[in-house]
Structure formats: structure tokens, C-alpha cells
């Protein structure tokens, strides 16, 4: 019996109506892990700077992912796709990962956990879709163009709900910058996965390199907070749950889905952050929170029910 090509196997998956749900579930679980980041920061040491907190999170999580990636590489043996251009992409994604940390925490500290997280992740889908179309020549489908504005509208309603304070413009710019960094490393990671890299290998190399690049950031301010119980607990949660666990789940889903689709699904993160901000931190979001959450969920439902994304995979990722 002749061997089926990668493209044929990908088409076979597309014809299976249930094959898209599992990778989407992995991304949702990753987004829930991501969504605990801002609340963890708020509950952590008050004297921990955004830069050093982000660096400590990345170094611990990156080290864990690098160890997992190295173990999987030894198990899998040599694989194709290890060209010089691939390692250049790894470095580019690592730089984006490092840039994301201080930008995200700065935005959250300036405008609050809910607004900072919502703006950062709310800007990411549009930026990812634009980059995917420009770089990979892969235009998002009609379902994405319906689902993403719905979800972003939900984010806008949530983040724009009346409060007693005025949003900081530098903080908003920092959050949008975090969204752009997210778009870059999501798209670059997708190209590595399309080249046949495993999720563990991809995240291990990208975040391992990011951990090395982030080391100097640890020394820009006092690190005494790290040695206190609350500091250790904060770094442990952020490194293990919001980096190591979250990005492993993220990569497994990204291997089967377009980067633009994954970026839209991860809007579950700001929804999680908003709920935690209200329930745990008592941040005011106003009566429009329910409307915003409803719009966001409606967008995700449209994307989930789209027949086009039922198992949609790129040829190489279908291995």
C-alpha cells in the first residue's frame, strides 16, 4: 500500500470533525495558565520590579523548558530542520520572549492587572494575523475575521469599563508592545514546528535562549525580594505554571493550528485575568464586564465551530 504524503495526512485530519478540538483545548488550558500571571504579580512582593520579576520568571521557566527539550532531543535523535536559518529564528523568537516580559509587567503595573493584560492580549490576534499574512502568505479565513473582532470587542468592553482612574498612555503602549512581541514569537515558533521540530524542542530552544538573554535583567534592581517566602512562591508559580507548563501546552496546540487562530484562542487569558482581578483583587470592571465576556466567548465559539479549522494543519506539522 503506497505511503500517504504529509499533505494527504493533513487533509485526512481536516475531514475529521473532532480533530480540531483537542489542540484548541490545549491552547485554552495554556491561556488559563497565562491568565494567572498578573494576579500572581499583584499578590507577590510589592518591591519586586517588573523587569526583574519578568526575568526571574523567564529564567526559571526557560531552564525547565530547555531541560525538557534537551531530553526530548536525545530521545528523538537528529532531525531535519536544524539549518542556520532555523537557529536565527530561534534567536529572534527568544529576543521577542525577553522583550515581552518587562513590557507586559510594566503595562500591568501602570494600569492594573485587568487592563494591562486585556490590552496586551487583545492586540496580539490582529498583529499575529497581519504578520502571518505578510510573512507566511497565509491569509486568515472568513471565520477568523468574524471571530477575532468579536473577541477583541469583548476585550475592549472589559478593558474600557468605567473606572475611577485614567489609563496611562505609556502603560497602554507597553501592553501593545507586549502583544507585538507575543505575535512575533508565536509566528516564529509556528515556522519551527512546521519544519518538523517537536513542541518540546521548539519551546526548549526558544525559551532556553530567552533565559540566557534575560540573565542581565536580574541585576537592574535589588533582588532581596526573591529570598523571601512570598518571592520564592511568586517566582515558582510564574516560572513553572505560566511558562514551563503553559508554553508546552501552547506549542502542542500551535503545531496543529495557525498562529493567528492560536492567538485568538489565547484571549481566554485576559478573560481569566479579568475574572481573577474582580474575584481575587477586587478590581472594579463595572456592569459591562458580563457583556465583554459574552462577546469574547461568542468569538471563540465561532472559531471553534468553523469547519475550516477542524484539524487544519500545515503539511510538515502533520507528521
C-alpha positions in Angstrom: 0.0 0.0 0.0 1.6 3.4 -1.0 2.6 5.8 1.7 0.4 8.8 2.2 2.0 12.2 1.8 2.2 14.8 4.5 -0.4 16.9 2.6 -2.8 13.9 2.3 -2.5 13.1 6.0 -3.2 16.8 6.8 -6.3 16.6 4.6 -7.4 13.4 6.4 -7.3 15.3 9.7 -9.3 18.1 8.2 -12.1 15.7 7.3 -12.3 14.5 10.9 -14.7 17.0 12.6 -13.3 16.3 16.1 -9.6 16.7 15.4 -9.6 20.4 15.9 -11.0 20.3 19.4 -8.0 18.8 21.2 -5.4 21.3 20.0 -7.8 24.1 20.8 -8.3 22.7 24.3 -4.5 22.6 24.8 -4.4 26.3 23.9 -7.3 27.2 26.2 -5.5 25.4 29.1 -2.3 27.3 28.3 -4.3 30.6 28.2 -5.8 29.9 31.6 -2.3 29.4 33.0 -1.1 32.6 31.3 -4.1 34.4 32.9 -2.8 33.9 36.4 0.3 36.0 35.7 -0.9 39.4 36.6 -2.7 38.3 39.7 0.4 36.4 40.9 2.4 39.6 40.4 -0.1 41.6 42.4 -0.1 39.1 45.3 3.7 38.9 45.3 6.3 41.2 46.9 5.4 44.8 46.4 9.1 45.8 46.0 9.7 43.4 43.0 10.3 45.4 39.9 8.5 44.5 36.7 11.8 43.8 34.9 13.4 41.6 37.5 10.2 39.7 38.1 9.8 39.0 34.4 13.4 38.0 34.1 13.2 35.6 37.1 10.0 34.1 35.6 11.6 33.6 32.2 14.9 32.2 33.6 13.2 29.5 35.8 10.6 28.6 33.2 13.2 28.7 30.3 15.6 26.5 32.2 12.8 23.9 32.8 11.8 24.0 29.1 15.4 23.8 28.0 15.9 20.7 30.1 12.7 19.1 28.7 13.7 20.0 25.2 17.2 18.5 25.6 15.8 15.3 27.0 13.4 15.0 24.1 16.1 15.8 21.6 18.2 12.9 22.9 15.2 10.6 22.7 14.2 11.7 19.2 17.7 11.8 17.8 18.9 14.0 14.9 16.0 15.7 13.0 15.9 17.8 9.9 15.1 21.5 10.0 18.3 22.4 12.0 19.6 24.8 9.4 21.3 28.1 10.2 18.2 30.0 9.3 16.3 27.9 11.9 18.7 29.0 14.7 18.4 32.6 13.6 14.7 32.3 14.0 15.2 30.7 17.4 17.3 33.8 18.4 14.6 36.2 17.0 11.9 34.4 18.9 14.0 34.4 22.1 14.5 38.2 21.8 10.7 38.7 21.5 10.2 36.5 24.5 12.6 38.6 26.6 11.0 41.8 25.4 7.5 40.6 26.3 8.3 40.2 30.0 9.1 43.8 31.0 6.5 45.2 28.6 3.8 43.1 30.0 4.6 43.7 33.7 5.1 47.4 33.0 1.6 47.7 31.4 0.0 45.7 34.2 1.7 47.8 36.9 0.7 51.1 35.2 -3.0 50.4 34.5 -3.9 47.4 36.7 -3.8 43.7 36.2 -7.1 43.5 34.2 -6.5 46.4 31.8 -2.8 45.7 31.3 -3.4 42.0 30.5 -6.5 42.7 28.4 -4.8 45.3 26.2 -1.6 43.2 25.7 -3.5 40.1 24.7 -6.3 42.0 22.9 -3.8 43.5 20.5 -2.0 40.2 19.8 -4.5 38.5 17.5 -4.7 41.3 15.0 -0.9 41.7 15.0 -0.4 37.9 14.6 -2.9 37.7 11.7 -1.2 40.6 9.9 2.3 39.1 10.4 1.1 35.7 9.3 -0.4 37.1 6.1 2.7 39.2 5.4 5.4 36.7 6.2 3.8 33.3 5.5 1.4 34.4 2.8 -1.3 32.6 4.8 -4.4 34.7 4.9 -6.7 34.1 7.8 -10.1 32.6 6.9 -13.5 34.2 7.0 -14.3 32.6 10.3 -11.2 34.2 11.8 -12.3 37.6 10.5 -15.6 37.2 12.3 -14.4 35.6 15.5 -11.4 37.8 16.1 -13.3 41.2 16.0 -15.9 39.7 18.3 -13.3 38.5 20.8 -11.4 41.8 20.6 -14.6 43.7 21.1 -15.2 41.7 24.2 -11.7 42.6 25.4 -12.3 46.3 24.6 -15.6 46.3 26.6 -13.8 44.6 29.5 -10.8 46.9 29.5 -12.8 50.0 28.7 -15.3 49.6 31.5 -15.7 52.7 33.6 -13.3 53.1 36.5 -12.2 55.9 38.7 -8.8 56.2 37.2 -7.4 57.3 33.8 -5.4 54.9 31.8 -1.7 55.6 31.5 -0.7 56.1 27.8 2.9 54.8 28.3 1.4 51.8 30.1 -1.0 51.1 27.2 1.9 51.4 24.7 3.8 48.9 26.8 0.9 46.5 26.7 0.5 46.8 22.9 4.3 46.3 22.6 3.9 43.1 24.6 1.2 42.0 22.2 3.5 42.6 19.3 6.3 40.6 20.9 3.8 37.8 21.5 2.8 37.8 17.8 6.5 37.6 16.8 7.4 34.6 18.9 4.1 32.8 18.2 4.7 33.1 14.4 8.3 32.2 14.6 7.6 29.2 16.8 5.0 28.1 14.3 7.5 28.1 11.4 9.8 25.9 13.5 7.0 23.5 14.2 6.2 23.4 10.5 9.8 22.5 9.9 9.3 19.3 11.9 10.5 20.4 15.3 8.7 18.9 18.2 6.8 21.2 20.6 9.3 20.3 23.4 12.3 21.0 21.2 10.8 24.3 19.9 9.9 25.7 23.3 13.1 24.4 24.9 15.3 26.2 22.4 13.4 29.4 22.2 12.9 29.8 26.0 16.3 28.4 26.8 17.9 31.1 24.7 15.5 33.6 26.2 16.6 32.6 29.7 20.2 33.2 28.8 19.4 36.6 27.3 17.3 37.6 30.3 20.1 36.9 32.9 21.5 40.5 32.8 18.0 41.8 33.6 18.2 40.2 37.1 20.8 42.8 38.1 19.0 46.0 37.2 17.4 46.3 40.7 17.5 44.8 44.2 16.9 41.0 44.3 16.3 40.8 48.1 12.6 40.1 47.5 13.4 36.8 45.8 14.8 35.3 49.0 11.6 35.9 51.0 8.9 33.1 51.1 6.5 35.2 49.0 9.1 36.0 46.5 10.1 32.3 46.1 6.5 31.3 45.8 5.8 34.0 43.2 8.8 33.1 41.0 8.0 29.4 41.4 4.4 29.8 40.2 5.3 32.1 37.4 8.2 30.0 36.1 6.6 26.6 36.4 2.9 27.3 35.7 2.9 30.3 33.4 6.0 29.4 31.4 7.0 25.8 31.6 3.5 24.2 31.7 1.7 26.9 29.7 4.1 27.0 26.8 4.3 23.3 26.5 0.5 23.2 26.1 0.7 26.2 23.8 3.2 24.6 21.5 1.2 21.3 21.3 -1.8 23.3 20.1 0.2 25.6 17.8 1.6 22.6 16.0 -1.9 21.8 14.6 -3.4 25.3 14.3 -2.5 28.5 12.5 -0.7 31.1 14.7 -3.5 33.6 14.1 -6.1 31.1 15.4 -4.0 30.3 18.4 -3.5 34.0 19.2 -7.3 34.5 19.1 -7.9 31.5 21.3 -5.5 32.8 23.9 -7.9 35.6 24.6 -9.1 33.3 27.2 -6.1 34.7 29.1 -7.5 38.2 29.5 -10.8 36.7 30.4 -9.2 34.7 33.1 -7.2 37.7 34.3 -10.3 39.9 34.3 -12.2 37.3 36.4 -9.3 36.9 38.8 -8.9 40.7 39.0 -12.5 41.0 40.1 -12.8 37.9 42.3 -9.3 38.0 43.9 -8.0 41.5 43.7 -11.4 43.3 43.9 -10.6 45.4 40.8 -13.7 47.3 39.5 -14.8 46.4 36.0 -18.3 47.6 36.1 -21.6 46.2 34.7 -20.2 45.9 31.2 -17.9 43.0 32.3 -20.7 40.5 31.5 -21.2 41.9 28.0 -17.5 41.9 27.3 -17.1 38.3 28.5 -20.1 37.3 26.4 -18.6 38.9 23.2 -15.3 37.3 23.8 -16.8 33.8 24.4 -19.0 34.3 21.3 -15.9 34.9 19.2 -14.2 31.8 20.5 -17.4 29.7 19.8 -17.5 31.0 16.2 -13.8 29.9 15.7 -14.4 26.6 17.4 -17.4 25.7 15.2 -15.7 26.7 12.0 -15.3 23.7 9.7 -12.3 25.3 8.1 -10.2 24.9 11.3 -11.3 21.3 12.1 -7.8 19.8 12.2 -6.3 22.3 9.8 -2.6 21.6 9.8 0.3 22.6 7.7 1.9 19.7 5.7 5.1 19.3 7.8 3.2 19.7 11.1 1.1 16.7 10.1 3.9 14.2 10.9 
